[in-house]
Amino acid sequence: MKRCPKCGHQEFIVAVELVQLWKVDEEGEFAGVVSDCEQVLRYPKDDAIWECKKCHYEAEGSEFNVEE
């Protein structure tokens, strides 16, 4: 379980890698999103930077771990 060590909040912002389908023009330039998320390539890990959604405290995900 994760909890912000600063404010106790339990929702976070973290980067992930995913496959998104785009519509492109004749030059391959972005023209729109067809599908927001086809597949998740990398889920959030404890060595990634996590941000508390409430107080914006940032640290590695492992710093948010708490015992249940």
C-alpha positions in Angstrom: 0.0 0.0 0.0 1.2 3.5 -0.7 0.5 6.7 1.3 2.2 10.2 1.0 4.6 10.6 3.9 4.0 14.3 4.0 0.1 14.6 3.9 -1.2 11.0 4.0 -3.0 11.2 0.7 -3.3 8.0 -1.3 -3.6 9.2 -5.0 -0.5 9.8 -7.1 0.7 11.0 -10.5 3.3 8.8 -12.1 4.6 8.3 -15.6 3.9 5.1 -17.5 4.7 3.9 -21.0 1.9 2.9 -23.3 0.9 2.4 -26.9 -1.4 5.1 -28.3 -2.8 4.9 -31.8 -2.6 8.2 -33.8 -4.1 9.4 -37.0 -1.3 11.0 -39.1 -1.2 13.1 -42.3 0.7 12.2 -45.5 4.0 13.4 -43.9 3.6 11.3 -40.8 2.7 14.3 -38.7 0.3 13.9 -35.8 -3.3 14.7 -36.8 -5.3 13.2 -33.9 -5.7 10.4 -31.4 -7.5 7.2 -32.5 -7.1 5.3 -29.2 -5.8 6.6 -25.9 -4.4 3.3 -24.7 -4.0 0.1 -26.7 -1.4 -1.5 -24.4 0.6 -0.6 -21.3 4.3 -1.3 -21.9 5.6 -0.2 -18.4 3.6 0.1 -15.2 4.7 2.4 -12.4 7.6 1.0 -10.4 9.1 1.8 -7.0 12.2 3.3 -8.6 10.2 5.8 -10.7 9.3 9.3 -9.4 5.8 9.4 -7.9 4.0 12.7 -7.1 1.3 13.1 -4.4 -1.8 14.4 -6.2 -2.8 16.5 -3.2 0.4 18.1 -1.9 2.7 17.5 -4.9 5.5 15.9 -2.8 7.8 14.0 -5.2 10.0 11.0 -4.4 10.8 7.5 -5.6 7.7 5.3 -5.2 9.4 3.2 -2.5 9.3 6.2 -0.2 5.4 6.0 -0.3 5.3 2.4 0.8 3.5 1.7 4.2 2.9 -1.5 6.1 -0.7 -2.6 6.0 
